[in-house]
Amino acid sequence: MFNFDRRTLYIILGAMVLMNVLNGGRSIEGLIYSLPGVIVAMTFHEFAHAWAATKLGDDTPRLQGRLNLNPMSHIDPVGIVCLALLGFGWGKPVQINSRNFNGKYSLSKAEAIVSAAGPIMNFIIAFLFVVIYAIMAITVRTITRPIIILQTIISSIILVNLGLGVFNLIPIYPLDGSKVLNHFLPYKAKEWFENNQFILSIIVFILVFGTNIISYISAWILTGMEYLVGLVIGIFI
């Protein structure tokens, strides 16, 4: 199976960050406003993995101090910089021991549940903040500078959570989507995916960084959330 070693990965990411800055990436103000979204997204994403694994019988995340909402327990320094500057990133991986699972589900299903928990949590957080934003838009009568800043931060939380959720559902190792897809594939298909990780990683690399596919999918999901929230709020108003 193909993997970048850590040094190569950091060189590639460093070059990408430098290109982003030189090409007029996010402003300092924009980065400051995006940080709450980045911290919330990463913290809840990794906590969800830990919570799901614990519910399935594996106490490893709790013993390693990952079953909490303390950002310092979950944030990876390189991952948070990438998420803030490039729009994608990662937290500290939650370690699990599948041998500790309670046997309620098959091994592949249990691993799929734990993997899916992170992105699902991101979508839940995004939806909750869409609701908060909508309520603010209806109830706030005077738009002041603090209100604009708060709305900007809420928008950042929504967009970062959607982006992180969508990105991690890409079915390529080591992203969460690989474990989710693995559960549904027949044996030969699983073998094919494992043997072609290199070419698949290249394809994903081109799609993610050569197009705005993550943004497009996130925007589509956001439109659906806004429509649903609008319907619900309309019922009570």
CYANA upper distance limits for C-alpha pairs under 8 A (distance plus 0.5 A):
  1 MET  CA    194 GLU  CA      6.79
  1 MET  CA    195 ASN  CA      6.95
  1 MET  CA    196 ASN  CA      8.27
  1 MET  CA    197 GLN  CA      6.61
  1 MET  CA    198 PHE  CA      7.90
  2 PHE  CA    197 GLN  CA      6.32
  2 PHE  CA    198 PHE  CA      5.78
  3 ASN  CA    198 PHE  CA      8.37
  4 PHE  CA      8 THR  CA      6.68
  4 PHE  CA      9 LEU  CA      6.37
  5 ASP  CA      9 LEU  CA      6.75
  6 ARG  CA     10 TYR  CA      6.66
  7 ARG  CA     11 ILE  CA      6.80
  8 THR  CA     12 ILE  CA      6.78
  9 LEU  CA     13 LEU  CA      6.62
 10 TYR  CA     14 GLY  CA      6.32
 11 ILE  CA     15 ALA  CA      6.69
 12 ILE  CA     16 MET  CA      6.79
 13 LEU  CA     17 VAL  CA      6.61
 13 LEU  CA     82 CYS  CA      7.97
 14 GLY  CA     18 LEU  CA      6.65
 15 ALA  CA     19 MET  CA      6.65
 16 MET  CA     20 ASN  CA      6.62
 16 MET  CA     86 LEU  CA      8.41
 17 VAL  CA     21 VAL  CA      6.79
 17 VAL  CA     82 CYS  CA      7.73
 17 VAL  CA     85 LEU  CA      7.14
 17 VAL  CA     86 LEU  CA      7.39
 18 LEU  CA     22 LEU  CA      6.63
 19 MET  CA     23 ASN  CA      6.43
 20 ASN  CA     24 GLY  CA      6.97
 20 ASN  CA     25 GLY  CA      5.50
 20 ASN  CA     85 LEU  CA      7.82
 20 ASN  CA     86 LEU  CA      7.78
 21 VAL  CA     25 GLY  CA      5.41
 21 VAL  CA     26 ARG  CA      8.00
 25 GLY  CA     85 LEU  CA      7.84
 26 ARG  CA     30 GLY  CA      6.26
 26 ARG  CA     31 LEU  CA      6.77
 26 ARG  CA     85 LEU  CA      7.31
 27 SER  CA     31 LEU  CA      6.71
 28 ILE  CA     32 ILE  CA      6.77
 29 GLU  CA     33 TYR  CA      6.80
 30 GLY  CA     34 SER  CA      6.62
 31 LEU  CA     35 LEU  CA      6.76
 31 LEU  CA     84 ALA  CA      6.93
 31 LEU  CA     85 LEU  CA      7.94
 32 ILE  CA     36 PRO  CA      8.46
 33 TYR  CA     37 GLY  CA      8.40
 33 TYR  CA    149 ILE  CA      8.33
 33 TYR  CA    152 THR  CA      7.37
 33 TYR  CA    153 ILE  CA      5.95
 33 TYR  CA    156 SER  CA      7.58
 34 SER  CA     38 VAL  CA      6.81
 34 SER  CA     84 ALA  CA      7.12
 34 SER  CA    153 ILE  CA      7.01
 34 SER  CA    156 SER  CA      5.84
 34 SER  CA    157 ILE  CA      7.82
 34 SER  CA    160 VAL  CA      8.47
 35 LEU  CA     39 ILE  CA      6.58
 35 LEU  CA     84 ALA  CA      7.23
 36 PRO  CA     40 VAL  CA      6.51
 36 PRO  CA    153 ILE  CA      7.38
 36 PRO  CA    156 SER  CA      8.16
 36 PRO  CA    157 ILE  CA      7.23
 37 GLY  CA     41 ALA  CA      6.43
 37 GLY  CA    153 ILE  CA      7.46
 37 GLY  CA    154 ILE  CA      8.02
 37 GLY  CA    156 SER  CA      5.75
 37 GLY  CA    157 ILE  CA      4.18
 37 GLY  CA    158 ILE  CA      7.75
 37 GLY  CA    159 LEU  CA      8.39
 37 GLY  CA    160 VAL  CA      6.32
 37 GLY  CA    161 ASN  CA      7.64
 38 VAL  CA     42 MET  CA      6.63
 38 VAL  CA     80 ILE  CA      7.35
 38 VAL  CA     83 LEU  CA      7.20
 38 VAL  CA     84 ALA  CA      7.06
 38 VAL  CA    157 ILE  CA      7.53
 38 VAL  CA    160 VAL  CA      6.70
 38 VAL  CA    161 ASN  CA      8.20
 39 ILE  CA     43 THR  CA      6.45
 39 ILE  CA     71 PRO  CA      7.06
 39 ILE  CA     75 ILE  CA      8.01
 39 ILE  CA     80 ILE  CA      8.26
 40 VAL  CA     44 PHE  CA      6.56
 40 VAL  CA     71 PRO  CA      8.30
 40 VAL  CA    157 ILE  CA      7.56
 40 VAL  CA    161 ASN  CA      8.49
 41 ALA  CA     45 HIS  CA      6.43
 41 ALA  CA    122 ASN  CA      6.69
 41 ALA  CA    125 ILE  CA      8.40
 41 ALA  CA    157 ILE  CA      7.64
 41 ALA  CA    160 VAL  CA      7.11
 41 ALA  CA    161 ASN  CA      5.58
 41 ALA  CA    164 LEU  CA      7.72
 42 MET  CA     46 GLU  CA      6.70
 42 MET  CA     71 PRO  CA      8.25
 42 MET  CA     74 HIS  CA      7.42
 42 MET  CA     75 ILE  CA      7.00
 42 MET  CA     90 TRP  CA      7.38
 42 MET  CA     91 GLY  CA      6.22
 43 THR  CA     47 PHE  CA      6.55
 43 THR  CA     69 LEU  CA      6.65
 43 THR  CA     70 ASN  CA      7.61
 43 THR  CA     71 PRO  CA      5.73
 43 THR  CA     73 SER  CA      8.49
 43 THR  CA     74 HIS  CA      6.14
 43 THR  CA     75 ILE  CA      7.33
 43 THR  CA     91 GLY  CA      8.17
 44 PHE  CA     48 ALA  CA      6.47
 44 PHE  CA     69 LEU  CA      7.31
 44 PHE  CA    118 GLY  CA      7.92
 44 PHE  CA    121 MET  CA      7.13
 44 PHE  CA    122 ASN  CA      7.53
 45 HIS  CA     49 HIS  CA      7.22
 45 HIS  CA    117 ALA  CA      8.06
 45 HIS  CA    118 GLY  CA      4.76
 45 HIS  CA    119 PRO  CA      7.00
 45 HIS  CA    121 MET  CA      6.49
 45 HIS  CA    122 ASN  CA      6.56
 46 GLU  CA     50 ALA  CA      6.90
 46 GLU  CA     66 ARG  CA      8.35
 46 GLU  CA     74 HIS  CA      6.74
 46 GLU  CA     91 GLY  CA      7.28
 46 GLU  CA     92 LYS  CA      7.97
 46 GLU  CA     93 PRO  CA      7.69
 46 GLU  CA     94 VAL  CA      7.00
 46 GLU  CA    118 GLY  CA      6.63
 47 PHE  CA     51 TRP  CA      6.51
 47 PHE  CA     66 ARG  CA      7.06
 47 PHE  CA     67 LEU  CA      6.46
 47 PHE  CA     68 ASN  CA      6.80
 47 PHE  CA     69 LEU  CA      6.96
 47 PHE  CA     74 HIS  CA      8.14
 47 PHE  CA    118 GLY  CA      8.13
 48 ALA  CA     52 ALA  CA      6.52
 48 ALA  CA    114 VAL  CA      8.40
 48 ALA  CA    117 ALA  CA      5.92
 48 ALA  CA    118 GLY  CA      5.68
 48 ALA  CA    121 MET  CA      6.85
 49 HIS  CA     53 ALA  CA      6.70
 49 HIS  CA     94 VAL  CA      7.13
 49 HIS  CA    114 VAL  CA      5.83
 49 HIS  CA    115 SER  CA      6.94
 49 HIS  CA    116 ALA  CA      8.45
 49 HIS  CA    117 ALA  CA      6.06
 49 HIS  CA    118 GLY  CA      5.95
 50 ALA  CA     54 THR  CA      6.67
 50 ALA  CA     61 PRO  CA      5.79
 50 ALA  CA     62 ARG  CA      7.82
 50 ALA  CA     66 ARG  CA      6.68
 50 ALA  CA     67 LEU  CA      6.12
 50 ALA  CA     94 VAL  CA      6.78
 50 ALA  CA    114 VAL  CA      8.30
 51 TRP  CA     55 LYS  CA      6.68
 51 TRP  CA     61 PRO  CA      8.42
 51 TRP  CA     67 LEU  CA      6.72
 52 ALA  CA     56 LEU  CA      6.85
 52 ALA  CA    113 ILE  CA      7.68
 52 ALA  CA    114 VAL  CA      5.74
 52 ALA  CA    117 ALA  CA      7.03
 53 ALA  CA     57 GLY  CA      7.07
 53 ALA  CA     58 ASP  CA      5.97
 53 ALA  CA     59 ASP  CA      8.00
 53 ALA  CA     61 PRO  CA      7.91
 53 ALA  CA     96 ILE  CA      7.38
 53 ALA  CA    101 PHE  CA      8.21
 53 ALA  CA    114 VAL  CA      6.18
 54 THR  CA     58 ASP  CA      5.30
 54 THR  CA     59 ASP  CA      5.83
 54 THR  CA     60 THR  CA      8.08
 54 THR  CA     61 PRO  CA      7.45
 54 THR  CA     62 ARG  CA      7.82
 56 LEU  CA    101 PHE  CA      5.83
 56 LEU  CA    102 ASN  CA      6.28
 56 LEU  CA    104 LYS  CA      8.15
 56 LEU  CA    110 ALA  CA      7.81
 57 GLY  CA    100 ASN  CA      6.36
 57 GLY  CA    101 PHE  CA      5.10
 57 GLY  CA    102 ASN  CA      5.44
 58 ASP  CA     96 ILE  CA      7.27
 58 ASP  CA     97 ASN  CA      6.86
 58 ASP  CA     98 SER  CA      7.53
 58 ASP  CA     99 ARG  CA      8.40
 58 ASP  CA    100 ASN  CA      5.28
 58 ASP  CA    101 PHE  CA      5.84
 58 ASP  CA    102 ASN  CA      8.20
 59 ASP  CA     63 LEU  CA      6.78
 59 ASP  CA    100 ASN  CA      8.09
 60 THR  CA     64 GLN  CA      6.68
 60 THR  CA     95 GLN  CA      7.45
 60 THR  CA     96 ILE  CA      6.31
 60 THR  CA     97 ASN  CA      7.15
 61 PRO  CA     65 GLY  CA      6.79
 61 PRO  CA     66 ARG  CA      5.56
 61 PRO  CA     67 LEU  CA      6.53
 61 PRO  CA     94 VAL  CA      7.04
 61 PRO  CA     95 GLN  CA      6.88
 61 PRO  CA     96 ILE  CA      7.05
 62 ARG  CA     66 ARG  CA      6.04
 62 ARG  CA     67 LEU  CA      5.45
 65 GLY  CA     73 SER  CA      7.49
 66 ARG  CA     73 SER  CA      6.59
 66 ARG  CA     74 HIS  CA      7.54
 66 ARG  CA     94 VAL  CA      7.66
 68 ASN  CA     73 SER  CA      8.20
 69 LEU  CA     73 SER  CA      8.27
 70 ASN  CA     74 HIS  CA      7.75
 71 PRO  CA     75 ILE  CA      6.43
 73 SER  CA     92 LYS  CA      8.46
 74 HIS  CA     91 GLY  CA      6.15
 74 HIS  CA     92 LYS  CA      5.74
 74 HIS  CA     93 PRO  CA      8.38
 75 ILE  CA     79 GLY  CA      7.90
 75 ILE  CA     80 ILE  CA      7.17
 75 ILE  CA     90 TRP  CA      8.30
 75 ILE  CA     91 GLY  CA      5.23
 75 ILE  CA     92 LYS  CA      6.24
 76 ASP  CA     80 ILE  CA      6.54
 76 ASP  CA     90 TRP  CA      7.32
 76 ASP  CA     91 GLY  CA      5.24
 76 ASP  CA     92 LYS  CA      5.62
 77 PRO  CA     81 VAL  CA      6.95
 78 VAL  CA     82 CYS  CA      6.80
 79 GLY  CA     83 LEU  CA      6.65
 79 GLY  CA     88 PHE  CA      8.49
 79 GLY  CA     89 GLY  CA      5.07
 79 GLY  CA     90 TRP  CA      5.11
 79 GLY  CA     91 GLY  CA      6.42
 80 ILE  CA     84 ALA  CA      6.60
 80 ILE  CA     89 GLY  CA      6.59
 80 ILE  CA     90 TRP  CA      7.22
 80 ILE  CA     91 GLY  CA      7.66
 81 VAL  CA     85 LEU  CA      6.56
 81 VAL  CA     89 GLY  CA      8.10
 82 CYS  CA     86 LEU  CA      5.69
 82 CYS  CA     87 GLY  CA      7.25
 82 CYS  CA     88 PHE  CA      6.49
 82 CYS  CA     89 GLY  CA      5.65
 83 LEU  CA     87 GLY  CA      5.11
 83 LEU  CA     88 PHE  CA      4.71
 83 LEU  CA     89 GLY  CA      4.73
 83 LEU  CA     90 TRP  CA      7.79
 84 ALA  CA     88 PHE  CA      8.03
 84 ALA  CA     89 GLY  CA      8.48
 87 GLY  CA    160 VAL  CA      7.72
 87 GLY  CA    163 GLY  CA      7.60
 88 PHE  CA    163 GLY  CA      7.45
 88 PHE  CA    164 LEU  CA      6.72
 88 PHE  CA    167 PHE  CA      7.60
 89 GLY  CA    164 LEU  CA      7.74
 97 ASN  CA    101 PHE  CA      8.10
 98 SER  CA    107 LEU  CA      7.66
 98 SER  CA    111 GLU  CA      8.01
101 PHE  CA    107 LEU  CA      8.44
101 PHE  CA    110 ALA  CA      8.14
103 GLY  CA    107 LEU  CA      8.18
105 TYR  CA    109 LYS  CA      6.52
105 TYR  CA    110 ALA  CA      6.21
106 SER  CA    110 ALA  CA      6.60
107 LEU  CA    111 GLU  CA      6.68
108 SER  CA    112 ALA  CA      6.58
108 SER  CA    179 LYS  CA      8.13
108 SER  CA    182 ASN  CA      7.78
108 SER  CA    183 HIS  CA      5.67
109 LYS  CA    113 ILE  CA      6.65
109 LYS  CA    180 VAL  CA      8.48
109 LYS  CA    183 HIS  CA      6.29
110 ALA  CA    114 VAL  CA      6.83
111 GLU  CA    115 SER  CA      6.58
111 GLU  CA    179 LYS  CA      6.99
111 GLU  CA    180 VAL  CA      8.08
112 ALA  CA    116 ALA  CA      6.42
112 ALA  CA    179 LYS  CA      5.70
112 ALA  CA    180 VAL  CA      4.86
112 ALA  CA    181 LEU  CA      8.26
112 ALA  CA    182 ASN  CA      8.23
112 ALA  CA    183 HIS  CA      6.84
113 ILE  CA    117 ALA  CA      6.59
113 ILE  CA    180 VAL  CA      7.87
114 VAL  CA    118 GLY  CA      8.02
115 SER  CA    119 PRO  CA      8.40
115 SER  CA    176 ASP  CA      5.40
115 SER  CA    177 GLY  CA      7.71
115 SER  CA    179 LYS  CA      6.85
115 SER  CA    180 VAL  CA      7.05
116 ALA  CA    120 ILE  CA      6.60
116 ALA  CA    169 LEU  CA      8.29
116 ALA  CA    176 ASP  CA      6.90
116 ALA  CA    177 GLY  CA      7.73
116 ALA  CA    180 VAL  CA      6.95
117 ALA  CA    121 MET  CA      6.50
118 GLY  CA    122 ASN  CA      6.96
118 GLY  CA    165 GLY  CA      7.83
118 GLY  CA    176 ASP  CA      8.35
119 PRO  CA    123 PHE  CA      6.87
119 PRO  CA    164 LEU  CA      7.62
119 PRO  CA    165 GLY  CA      4.60
119 PRO  CA    166 VAL  CA      7.57
119 PRO  CA    168 ASN  CA      6.99
119 PRO  CA    169 LEU  CA      7.35
119 PRO  CA    176 ASP  CA      8.38
120 ILE  CA    124 ILE  CA      6.74
120 ILE  CA    165 GLY  CA      7.44
121 MET  CA    125 ILE  CA      6.66
122 ASN  CA    126 ALA  CA      6.63
122 ASN  CA    161 ASN  CA      5.37
122 ASN  CA    162 LEU  CA      6.89
122 ASN  CA    164 LEU  CA      7.61
122 ASN  CA    165 GLY  CA      5.94
123 PHE  CA    127 PHE  CA      6.62
123 PHE  CA    161 ASN  CA      6.97
123 PHE  CA    162 LEU  CA      6.47
123 PHE  CA    165 GLY  CA      6.91
124 ILE  CA    128 LEU  CA      6.73
125 ILE  CA    129 PHE  CA      6.83
125 ILE  CA    158 ILE  CA      7.89
125 ILE  CA    161 ASN  CA      7.48
126 ALA  CA    130 VAL  CA      6.72
126 ALA  CA    157 ILE  CA      7.31
126 ALA  CA    158 ILE  CA      4.90
126 ALA  CA    159 LEU  CA      7.81
126 ALA  CA    161 ASN  CA      6.21
126 ALA  CA    162 LEU  CA      6.82
127 PHE  CA    131 VAL  CA      6.88
127 PHE  CA    158 ILE  CA      7.91
127 PHE  CA    225 MET  CA      6.88
128 LEU  CA    132 ILE  CA      6.88
129 PHE  CA    133 TYR  CA      6.47
129 PHE  CA    154 ILE  CA      6.96
129 PHE  CA    155 SER  CA      8.43
129 PHE  CA    157 ILE  CA      7.85
129 PHE  CA    158 ILE  CA      6.69
130 VAL  CA    134 ALA  CA      6.60
130 VAL  CA    158 ILE  CA      7.30
130 VAL  CA    225 MET  CA      7.76
130 VAL  CA    226 GLU  CA      7.26
130 VAL  CA    229 VAL  CA      8.00
131 VAL  CA    135 ILE  CA      6.69
131 VAL  CA    229 VAL  CA      6.77
132 ILE  CA    136 MET  CA      6.70
133 TYR  CA    137 ALA  CA      6.67
133 TYR  CA    151 GLN  CA      7.38
133 TYR  CA    154 ILE  CA      7.38
133 TYR  CA    155 SER  CA      8.30
134 ALA  CA    138 ILE  CA      6.89
134 ALA  CA    229 VAL  CA      8.15
134 ALA  CA    230 GLY  CA      8.38
135 ILE  CA    139 THR  CA      6.55
136 MET  CA    140 VAL  CA      5.96
143 ILE  CA    147 ILE  CA      6.48
143 ILE  CA    148 ILE  CA      7.30
144 THR  CA    148 ILE  CA      6.80
145 ARG  CA    149 ILE  CA      6.76
146 PRO  CA    150 LEU  CA      6.60
147 ILE  CA    151 GLN  CA      6.60
148 ILE  CA    152 THR  CA      6.62
149 ILE  CA    153 ILE  CA      6.74
150 LEU  CA    154 ILE  CA      6.68
151 GLN  CA    155 SER  CA      6.54
152 THR  CA    156 SER  CA      6.70
153 ILE  CA    157 ILE  CA      6.77
154 ILE  CA    158 ILE  CA      6.80
155 SER  CA    159 LEU  CA      6.66
156 SER  CA    160 VAL  CA      6.38
157 ILE  CA    161 ASN  CA      6.53
158 ILE  CA    162 LEU  CA      6.72
159 LEU  CA    163 GLY  CA      6.53
159 LEU  CA    218 SER  CA      7.90
160 VAL  CA    164 LEU  CA      6.48
161 ASN  CA    165 GLY  CA      6.47
162 LEU  CA    166 VAL  CA      6.58
162 LEU  CA    218 SER  CA      6.02
162 LEU  CA    221 ILE  CA      8.33
162 LEU  CA    222 LEU  CA      8.27
163 GLY  CA    167 PHE  CA      6.47
163 GLY  CA    214 ILE  CA      6.89
163 GLY  CA    215 SER  CA      7.39
163 GLY  CA    218 SER  CA      6.42
164 LEU  CA    168 ASN  CA      6.57
165 GLY  CA    169 LEU  CA      6.95
166 VAL  CA    170 ILE  CA      7.53
166 VAL  CA    214 ILE  CA      7.08
166 VAL  CA    217 ILE  CA      7.83
166 VAL  CA    218 SER  CA      7.28
167 PHE  CA    214 ILE  CA      7.07
168 ASN  CA    175 LEU  CA      5.66
168 ASN  CA    176 ASP  CA      5.81
168 ASN  CA    177 GLY  CA      6.53
169 LEU  CA    175 LEU  CA      7.20
169 LEU  CA    176 ASP  CA      6.13
169 LEU  CA    177 GLY  CA      4.44
169 LEU  CA    178 SER  CA      8.03
170 ILE  CA    175 LEU  CA      6.97
170 ILE  CA    176 ASP  CA      7.78
170 ILE  CA    177 GLY  CA      5.45
170 ILE  CA    178 SER  CA      7.47
171 PRO  CA    175 LEU  CA      7.08
171 PRO  CA    176 ASP  CA      7.53
171 PRO  CA    177 GLY  CA      4.51
171 PRO  CA    178 SER  CA      4.44
171 PRO  CA    179 LYS  CA      7.96
171 PRO  CA    180 VAL  CA      7.99
171 PRO  CA    181 LEU  CA      6.71
172 ILE  CA    176 ASP  CA      8.39
172 ILE  CA    177 GLY  CA      7.01
172 ILE  CA    178 SER  CA      5.42
172 ILE  CA    197 GLN  CA      7.77
172 ILE  CA    200 LEU  CA      7.72
172 ILE  CA    201 SER  CA      7.25
172 ILE  CA    204 VAL  CA      8.47
173 TYR  CA    177 GLY  CA      8.32
173 TYR  CA    178 SER  CA      5.91
173 TYR  CA    179 LYS  CA      8.45
173 TYR  CA    197 GLN  CA      7.98
174 PRO  CA    178 SER  CA      7.30
175 LEU  CA    179 LYS  CA      8.31
176 ASP  CA    180 VAL  CA      7.12
177 GLY  CA    181 LEU  CA      6.46
178 SER  CA    182 ASN  CA      6.44
179 LYS  CA    183 HIS  CA      7.04
180 VAL  CA    184 PHE  CA      7.83
181 LEU  CA    185 LEU  CA      6.92
182 ASN  CA    190 LYS  CA      6.75
185 LEU  CA    189 ALA  CA      6.35
185 LEU  CA    190 LYS  CA      6.38
186 PRO  CA    190 LYS  CA      6.80
187 TYR  CA    191 GLU  CA      6.76
188 LYS  CA    192 TRP  CA      6.70
189 ALA  CA    193 PHE  CA      6.74
190 LYS  CA    194 GLU  CA      6.72
191 GLU  CA    195 ASN  CA      6.62
192 TRP  CA    196 ASN  CA      6.65
193 PHE  CA    197 GLN  CA      6.65
196 ASN  CA    200 LEU  CA      6.66
197 GLN  CA    201 SER  CA      6.34
198 PHE  CA    202 ILE  CA      6.91
199 ILE  CA    203 ILE  CA      6.76
200 LEU  CA    204 VAL  CA      6.66
201 SER  CA    205 PHE  CA      6.49
202 ILE  CA    206 ILE  CA      6.75
203 ILE  CA    207 LEU  CA      6.70
204 VAL  CA    208 VAL  CA      6.43
205 PHE  CA    209 PHE  CA      6.47
205 PHE  CA    210 GLY  CA      8.18
206 ILE  CA    210 GLY  CA      5.50
206 ILE  CA    211 THR  CA      7.93
207 LEU  CA    211 THR  CA      5.98
207 LEU  CA    212 ASN  CA      8.32
207 LEU  CA    213 ILE  CA      7.31
208 VAL  CA    212 ASN  CA      7.18
208 VAL  CA    213 ILE  CA      6.79
208 VAL  CA    214 ILE  CA      7.13
212 ASN  CA    216 TYR  CA      6.62
213 ILE  CA    217 ILE  CA      6.66
214 ILE  CA    218 SER  CA      6.54
215 SER  CA    219 ALA  CA      6.45
216 TYR  CA    220 TRP  CA      6.72
217 ILE  CA    221 ILE  CA      6.79
218 SER  CA    222 LEU  CA      6.57
219 ALA  CA    223 THR  CA      6.61
220 TRP  CA    224 GLY  CA      6.97
221 ILE  CA    225 MET  CA      6.77
222 LEU  CA    226 GLU  CA      6.57
223 THR  CA    227 TYR  CA      6.63
224 GLY  CA    228 LEU  CA      6.71
225 MET  CA    229 VAL  CA      6.58
226 GLU  CA    230 GLY  CA      6.45
227 TYR  CA    231 LEU  CA      6.80
228 LEU  CA    232 VAL  CA      6.83
229 VAL  CA    233 ILE  CA      6.53
230 GLY  CA    234 GLY  CA      6.39
231 LEU  CA    235 ILE  CA      6.97
232 VAL  CA    236 PHE  CA      7.52
233 ILE  CA    237 ILE  CA      6.78
